[in-house]
Amino acid sequence: MPLATSSTSATPSRAAPAAQAAPAARPVPAFEPSHTLRGTRILSLALNLPGPAALLRCQRLGADCVKLEPPAPAPGHASGDPMARYSPNAYAALHEGIRTLQADLKTGPGQAALHAELDAADVLLTSFRPSALRKLGLEWHALQQRWPRLSMVRIVGGAGARSEEPGHDLTYQAEAGLLAGTGCALPASLQADMAGALAASEAVLQALLARAVSGQGVCIDVALEDAAHWLALPRGWGLTTAGGDVGGAHAGYGVYPCADGRVAVAALEPHFAARLFAAAGLDPATDPRAPETRGAVAAFLEGQTRSGLDALAALQDIPLHTLPPE
């Protein structure tokens, strides 16, 4: 018997309830960058710096990250990654939150461990030369046949035909012109390696986006040589050469001595430069590229203490950072 949709009872009807306020809208949860790669597994075979740095970035984006590295070369060594020997602190920092396994990929058990991890991986990250990948059975077409949804990000030294050439961060920086003006001093940081790590983590995202569309894995090469040249582009444009505003031509942009150390001033935009010039007793509209302007700014800063300059920056909204003596 169908349910009645209305009542014919003589019982008096209830009064209609008073209108109620609409429930408050729930706040939209803030986007958490650390959740971007949640549910994704990255397997890395990459040693030294660029690969582990890229893997750490993926881990911080929420990926489940596994590193398969060679066995320790001798008793007393914790890892077969050279980074663990020449910089244990760096190795520890790069592998925080990373599940690390050891296997000799040149053996049957090592290959079995590798294949078990590949069965669960979304992206494989490597830093071997192409010839070494072939010896390990890790050519792209072979991987694609067995694991069609697996993507591969290969960190190499040089691009294309130069991928077999030996090199390191220092040689890539030298080739890109990033050592200009430093004499024989070593660079302050491993710029090619770290830029390559950023490019590799970006390639992981590209690969996952491509698979979301096609259902198939893709292979992307990341060359440290290219990463160094990318960092060197501002120099090629003339921005950081002697005639460029961030290369020394603009008085509001530079590193100056002060009374008890140094100060890095970045008052490049007109409103920042005007405040700096006014503090130095100059007309705010002074030409920032005139040699006498730089001299006047240098003379003003040389007489100031670091604490005084820090206070000036806070009061006048001037971008600067004070440093101890060299």
Secondary structure, DSSP 8 states (H G I E B T S, - for coil): ----SS----S---------------------GGGTTTT-EEEE---TTHHHHHHHHHHHTT-EEEEEE---SSTT---SSHHHHH-HHHHHHHTTT-EEEE--TTSHHHHHHHHHHHHH-SEEEE-S-HHHHHHTT--HHHHHHH-TT-EEEEEESSSGGGGGS---HHHHHHHHTTTTT-TT---SS-HHHHHHHHHHHHHHHHHHHHHHHHSS--EEEEEHHHHHHHHTHHHHTTSSSTTSIIIIISTTEEEEEETTEEEEEE--SHHHHHHHHHHTTS-TT--TTSHHHHHHHHHHHHTS-HHHHHHHHHHHT--EEEE---
